[in-house]
Amino acid sequence: MGREIKLLHTADTHIGYRQYQSESRRQDFLDAFSTVINDAIEMQVDAVVHAGDLFDSRNPTLEDILETMRIISHLKSSNIPFLAIVGNHESKQHTQWLDLFEKMGIAVRLEYEPYRIDEVSIFGIDSVPKSKIPYFDYSVFNNYSDNSQYNLLVMHQLMKPFAFGEWDCEEVIEYTPFDVHAILLGDYHKHEKIDVNNTWVTYCGSTERTSSSERETRSYNIVTINDSGIDISRRNLPTRDFEFIPVTIKDKDNAYDDIFNTVKEHNIENSVTIVEISGDPNITISYSEIEDYLLNQGALVPRIRDLRTGNDELDDVSMDVSFSDPDEAVREELKHINLTKGGLLVDEIVRDMKVVKSNIDSKIDDEMEKLLEDIDFTKPVPSPNTETQKQNESSKDYSKDCQDNKDNPIETGTITDKKNESENEQTSVTIESSENYNKKQPADKIKDNTKNKPENVPENYGYNWVEDRTDNKQHQKKKATHKKSAPKQHNLGDYL
């Protein structure tokens, strides 16, 4: 095939991720991506292949966009193409950020038509939602004439035969209308490489840790292609240290000494420090006190993981509390001030002593995101006081009926409640004519208007009702105000 082709395969850079609400961590993700690009330039690779999730969000900040453009532009200056697909995190409904970069001439969006580098063709499939995987149309590749020595397919998916897989590699290899010699993947943040029916399938891993569970060293792949075949090697990335410190506490009086002395045995300067506490679950400790100590020792981000209790137990409020408990008293009072669901959620997190101070913002973001995902914005806005709304609607119906029958004053009578009609129940509603009205109207002209009384009259309408609408200016004023009122404009707070 002539000369050797060398590609740098990276993915899941998640630029813009402000992990632990730390600005330094946001910069770490940019720095890791910059390191990858600098390595590519130093090695003089033939292309950088990015397998999705360049950004952590579909709406990155302007600062993150400009910094990303600046970093990628270094490749263009070195005549190294940046080839990429769209991942699930950054995917927008229509035009993608990658399209903008392509129009600027600093990137190429890989699609069903191949990008050629000598005898190597590189194809791309943007992230496909799990529900649409069974319906993927492989015929999109039919226009391609298989005249390359090697064909590479770039995808951003969780693939079988890996245990977490959702899309089967064997199916992709079988139904793609050309020989696939390697599948370069993104989405899974750990490095993996296997052989599936003589086709290399590999994840390069993420360039930074997006979770404390990602303990492995971060990395990217170097894909070397020559007449001997395809070779895939892994290169490690230097990233910020995550320091995991296990501590076992046994004695209540010495609990903090055990923790602090164990921390002193580790170099936590500028690291994300995670203290993992095990031992006697009956010993109560202050997470905030430990957090403050870690910060004083130079930790960039302090984290406490109490292994003695799981996440389910953190929300356990089964303990006996009396009303003298101030937190319980606050909860009782909150029930009477009509806070929204979102407001109650934020209040609960802020007052939770088991949530460390540095984690409050992150916890609120996560819980509010879950709450928003459950909201159907196509449905009517729920009323904070449904009963009051129903009564108001009944009031409008009743007032309208009274207006239609203003010449017929209503006297004391019995009105059948339609809801209870099938059970032969009756609701008595006493409504008396006003004294002023009787003075204006001769007694013999007052008619029995029981048959015109509206149905479904709420019980709270058993009061003196003024029938002389011409003299009731207050009623007219309210009615006029009602006519002029504009339709309600809903915002996100109405749904929460």
N, C-alpha and C positions, 0 to 999 in steps of 0.2 A: 504493500500500500504506500510505499514511499516513506515519508518521514514519520516520526513518532508524534502522536497527539497526546497532549497532557491537559486535563481538565481539573479545575477545583470545584468540588461538589459541596455546597453548603445549604443550610435551610434553617428555618425557625429562629431567625435573628430577633424577632419580636421587638423591634425598635419602638420606643415610646412607652414601654412597660415601666411604670413607676412602682416597682415592687416594694412592699412594706411601706408605701407612701414616702419613699426616700428618693430625693432628687439625685443623690449619688448613685443609687441603683439604676435610675433611668439613664444616667450617663454611662454606666457600666455596659449596658446593652449596645449603645452606640460605639463605645470603645472596642468591644469584642468584634463587632462588624468591621470596624476600621482595621483591626489587626488582621482579619481574614483577607481583606482587600490588599493590604500592604504585603502580606505573604504572597498573594497571587502575583503582584507586580515584581516582587523580588525573584520569584521562581520563573517568571516569564511564561506563565501558562497560556494555552491557546484560547481559553474562555473560562469565565466563572459561571457555573450553573447553580442557580438558586431555586430550590424546590419548594418554595412557598412560605408564607407568613414572614415576609420581609418586615412588615409592621405588625404591631400587636393589636391594632384596632383599625377598623375601616375609616375612622376619622382621626388620624394622627394630628398632632399639633403642627402649626406652621414651622416651629423651630425644628421639630423632628424631620419634617419633610425637607427643609433646606439643608440640614446636616447630612441627611441621606443622599441628597443630590450631590452635595460637595464630595462625599466619599466615593460615590460611584463615578463621578467625573474624573477621578484620578486614574481609573481604568481606561477611560477613553483616551486620556493623554498618553497612555502606554500602548494604545491600539489593542486592548484586550476587551472583547465583547462581554457584556453582562447579560446572560440569558436567564429568563425567569418565568415562573408560572404564578398564579394567584392562589394563596392559601385560604383556609376557612376563616381565619381571624380578620383578614384584611378585605375580604370579598365584599364588593359593593353591588348594588342591583344592576347598574348599567356600566358606565365608564369606570375603569379601575385606575388606581394611582400608577400602576405599571404602564398603562396606556399613555399617561402624561409623560412619563420618563422616556417612552419609546418615541413620542413625537419630538421630544427634546434631543433625541439622538444619543442618549446615554444608556439605553437598555433595549433589549429585544424580548417581546413576549412570545414564548414558545407556544405553538398551537399544532394543528393537525397537518400543516405543511411543514416539512423539515427545515431546520437551519443546518446548512452544510458546512463542514470543515474538512476539506479534502474528501476522503472516502468515508467520512463519518456523518451520519444523519441524526439529528437530535429533535425529537418530538416532545410535545407537552400536553398534559391534560390538567386543567385547573381543578381545584378541589370540588368534588362531587358530593352533595349531601347523601347521607346514608340511605334515605328513602328512595333516591333516584338511581342508585347504583345498579339495581336489577334491570333498569330500562336504558342503560347506556348504549348508544348506537355506534358500534365499531365501524360501520360503513363510512364514517366521516373520514377514514384514512384511505378509502378506495381509490382516490385520485392519485395516490402516490405510486410512482414506478420504482420498484425495489431494485435500485442499481448501485446501492452503497455496500461497502464491505461490512460495515458495522452500523447497527441501528440502536440508538439509545432512547428510552422513554422516561420522561420526568413526570412524577406524580406527587400529589400531596394527599395521601390517604393512609389509613390503618389497614395493612394488608395481611392476608393469610399467605403462608402457613404460620405466621407469628400468632401467638395465643390471643392477642388483642385484635386480630384482623377482622375487617368488615367486607373486604373485597378480595377475591381469590386471585393470587398471582397466576396460577395455572390457567384460569379462565382468560385473563388478559393476554397471556402469551399465546393461547390457543386461538382466540377470536380476532386478534389484531392481524390484519391482512399483510403482514410482512414479518420476517424473522426479528425477534427482539433479543438482542445480545446482552443488554443490561437495563435494569429498572432502577433509576436514581430517585429516592424517596425523601419526602419530608412529612412532618406531622408528629411522628414519634421522636422523643427528645433524647433517646439513648442510641448509641452506635450499634448497628447490627449488620451482618453480612451473611447471606446464605446462597446456595446454588439451587435453583428451581428449574429442573429439566434443561440443564446446561445453560441457564440464563442467570447471571448475577443479579441479586436483589439486595439493595443496601440502603440503610438509613445512616446519614452522616452524624446525627445528633444535633442538639441545639447549641448555639454559640455561648449562651449564658444559662444559668440555672433559673428556671421560672418557678421552681418549687424546691423546698428543702429536701424533698424525697429524691431529687436528682443529685445523688452524691458522686456519681462518676465524673471524671475529668471531662470537660467539654472538648469538642473536636470538630473536624471537617474531614472530607475525603479527598484524596488525589487519585484520579482515574487516568491510568496510562494505557494507551491503545497503540499497538504496533502489529507487525506481521505475526507475532507470537500469540496474540490474543489481547484480552483485557485484564489488566491488573488493578486492583483497588486496595489502596493503603490508607491508613488512618493517621492524621496529624493532630496532636493535642494542642489545646489553646490555653494560654495562661489567663485566668480569670480571678475575680475577687474570692478570697478564702471564705468558705463556710466552715466554721469551727463547731463541731458537735461535742458537747461536754456532758457525759453521763454522771449523775450524782445519785447516790442511794442514801436516804435519810432514815435513821432508826430511832434517834433520841430527840424528843421535843426541845430540850434545853440546848442541844448542840446542832440543831438543824441548820441554822444560818452559817455557823462555823464550818460545817461539813461542805456546804455549798461554796462559800467564798474561798476556802482553802483549795478546793478542787479547781476552781476557776483560775487561781494563781498559778497552777501548774501548766497552763496553756497560754500561748501567745495569741491574744485576741485583738491585738491592735488593728484597727480599720477592717475588721472582719464582720461578717454576719454571724453572730454568736448564738447558738441554740443550746440552752441548758435543758437536758432531759432528766426529769426528776422521777425517781422510783423509790420504793420503800413503804413505810407505814402510812396508809391512807388516812389515818386519824390525826396526823400531825398537820395543823393548819399553818400555812406560810403565806406571806404577802408577795405576790408576783411583782408588784410595783417596786418593792424594796430591792428585790434581786435585779430588776431591770435597771434601777438607778445605779447599783453597784457595777453592773457590766458597762454602763456608759462611762462611769468614772475610771474604769480600767482601760478605756480606749476603744470599746466595741463600736462599730459603725451602726449596726442594727442589733438590738438585744431581743431575743425571743425566748419564751419559756414554754416548754412542753411538759406538762405534768402527766407522766405515764401511769400514775396511780388511778387516774379517772379518765374515762373516755369522753368523747364529745357529747355523748348522750347524757352523761351524768353532769356535765357542766350546766345543763339547763334544767336539772332536777330540782324542783321546788316542793318535793314531797315532805320536807321537814315540817314539824309542827311550829307554827308561828302564831303569836297572839296579835290582836289588833294594835297592841302597843309597839309592835315592830314598825319602825318608821317607813321602811320600804313597802310594807303591806298597806300602811295607811295611805301612802302616796298612790299606790295602785288603785285603792278604793276611790280616792278623790278624782283620779284621772277618768274614771268611768263616767263621771258626771259633767265633764267639760267638753264632750263630743270631739275628742281628738281623732284624726283620721287613723287608718290602719298603719300608714307610714309613720305618722307621728308617734304612735304607741310603740312601734318597732324601734325607732331611734331612741326614745326615752329608755326603753328596757336595756338597750345595749350600753348607753352612756352610764346607767346606774349599776351595771353588772360589775361587781368587784373582781370577778374572775377574768375579765377582759383587760389586759394590760394597756396602759395609756397609749403607747405607740401603735397599738393595733385597733384602736377604736374606729378611725376613719376607714381602714380596710374592711373591718367587720361590717360597718354600715353599708359600704359600697356593695359588698357581696350579698348581704341580705336584701337590700333594696333592688338589686339586679334580679334576684329570684322573685321578688314581689312583682316587679314589672313584667317578667316573663309570663306570669300567671294571669295578667290582665288582658282581657279582650277589648281593645279600644273601639271595636265596631258596635259594641253593645251600649245601650243608654247608660248615662252616668248614674251610679247608685246614689240614692238620697241618704244623707246622714240621719234623717229622722223620717222613716217611711210612714209611721202612724200619723205624724203631723201632716204629711203630704196628702194622705188619704182623706184626712178630715178637711183639709183645705179644698180638695176637689169636691167633696160632698157639700161644703159650704157654698161653692160656686153654683152647683146644680140647684141647691135649695133657694139661693138668692134669685136665680133666674126664674124659677117657678113662681116665687112670690112677686116678682116684677110683672110676670105675665098675668097674674091675678090680683093686681093691686086694687081693683075695685071691690074685691071680695075679702073683707077682713077675716083673719083666721081666729077661731075660738078654740076653747079646750076640746080636744078630741083624742081618739086612739088611732095610731097608724101601724099597719102591719109591717114588720120587718121582713123584707123579701128573703134574706138569708135564712131566716128561721121558719119560713112559710111552710116548708115540707114537714116541720115538726109541730105545726099548729101552735107556734109560740107567737106572742104579740108583745111589742114594746110600746109602752105608754109614754107619750110625749105631750107635756102640757105646755101650750102656747097661748098666752092671753093677749087680747087686743089692748093697745095703750089707752090710758085714760084720756089723753088728748084727742085721740081719734074719735072716741065715743061722744065727746062733747061736740065735735063738728058734724057728726053723722047722726041723723034721727035713728032711734032704736029700731023702728020697724023696717029700716033699710039695711040693717046688718044681717047678712045672709050666712047660712051654714055652709062653709066652704071645705068641709072635711074631705069630700070626694076629690077635691083638687090638690090636696096636700101631697107633696112629692114623696116618693118612696126613698128608703135608705137614709132617713134623717138621723144623724148621729145623736147620741143621748145628750150631748152638751148643748143642744139647741132648745132645751126646755126653759126658755126665758121669755120675758116680755118682748115681743117683736113689733116694731113700728111699721105699720102698713102704709101710712101716708107718705109715699116716696117723694111727693112734690115738696113736702116740708122737711124732708130728711136730707139736708144739704151735705151732711157728712158722708152719707151713703153715696150720693151722686159724685162727690169728690173722689172717693175711693174707687168708684167704678170708672171714672174718667182716667184716673191714674193707672188703673189696670189696663185700659185700652192702649195707653201710650207706652207702656213698659216694653223695652226691647228684649229680644230673645236672649237667654243666658249664654254667655260665651264660656265654654268649659276649658279648663286647663288641667295639667297633669295632677295637680293637687286634688281635683274633684274625684279622680279615680282611686287615689290612694286613701 
